[in-house]
Amino acid sequence: LVKSDSLTDAFVLPFRDSVQSKMNREIGWSEVALTVYTPESPMSNFVADLMLTDSRTLAANQQLAIPDFALVNIKGLRTGLPQGRITVSNIFQLMPFENEVVMVQLTGDEVLQLFSHMASMGGDGVGGASFVIRNNVVENPCIGGIAVDTQRSYWVVTSDYLAGGGDRYKMLAHSTAVKLEITLRDMILHHIEALTAANKF
């Protein structure tokens, strides 16, 4: 146990105040609380949708393949966002990890495996894709409103954690992940700031 003393406190105080000031910075204001639950939720839908939208812009700017859909594991979203004032601290509480946003190419069959795995876990967050879970079985799997085609390939944007096979998403680990050079936390934060600047959040 290290005891506090006046010299140490005086040295640390400016850094602590600076960090607190940055964490308390308001980045938006939400009219409703965004909660987290399975099989889908306002929070997981919001994150998956912004991942797809913003990753498409980043991929286009970097002359990469454009992602077809997005995947976020709901367990990785550690809390929701409150109604009212949204701060940087709220985003760190939501996403405390340094997970990077990456893209992975999958065959149509691997997409169906991915959806089946999601169904077996009771659901996860997706953007740009849809399907029905009935008795833990996937029905009517679609990407972009069109039935999944096993004769073609698709690009999914997700976190490097899932792309590495985390949460038993083994079908993602077979391909080389393409980094978009941004963390998921920063993507969420920047997206909310952009919405706020446009008076949409």
Disulfide bonds with the S-S distance in Angstrom:
none
